[in-house]
Amino acid sequence: MNEPLLLSVKDICSLLGVSQYTLYRIRMRDDTFPKPVGLGNCHSKVYRFDRELFEQWYRRQTNTAAQAASDLS
């Protein structure tokens, strides 16, 4: 089964294990977090995140955290 190319806010929250509010704070504090894509017209727009860009961001975050942990030991 193919994975969706676009992820909703709920999808991202589930993958990260955080609330929507925490995701909002991450997005506001981290300029490298992928920007959402607006779908629909101005009256009923929904936002989704590109799966590949999110996965790249996530890999960078986990690599950075792993490097920081190894620097401490």
Number of C-alpha atoms within 10 A of each C-alpha: 3 4 7 9 10 16 19 16 17 14 13 18 17 12 10 12 11 14 14 14 10 13 17 13 11 14 15 11 10 9 9 13 17 17 14 17 13 13 11 9 8 8 6 8 10 14 14 18 20 16 17 13 14 19 12 12 15 15 12 13 14 11 12 12 12 11 11 11 10 9 8 6 5
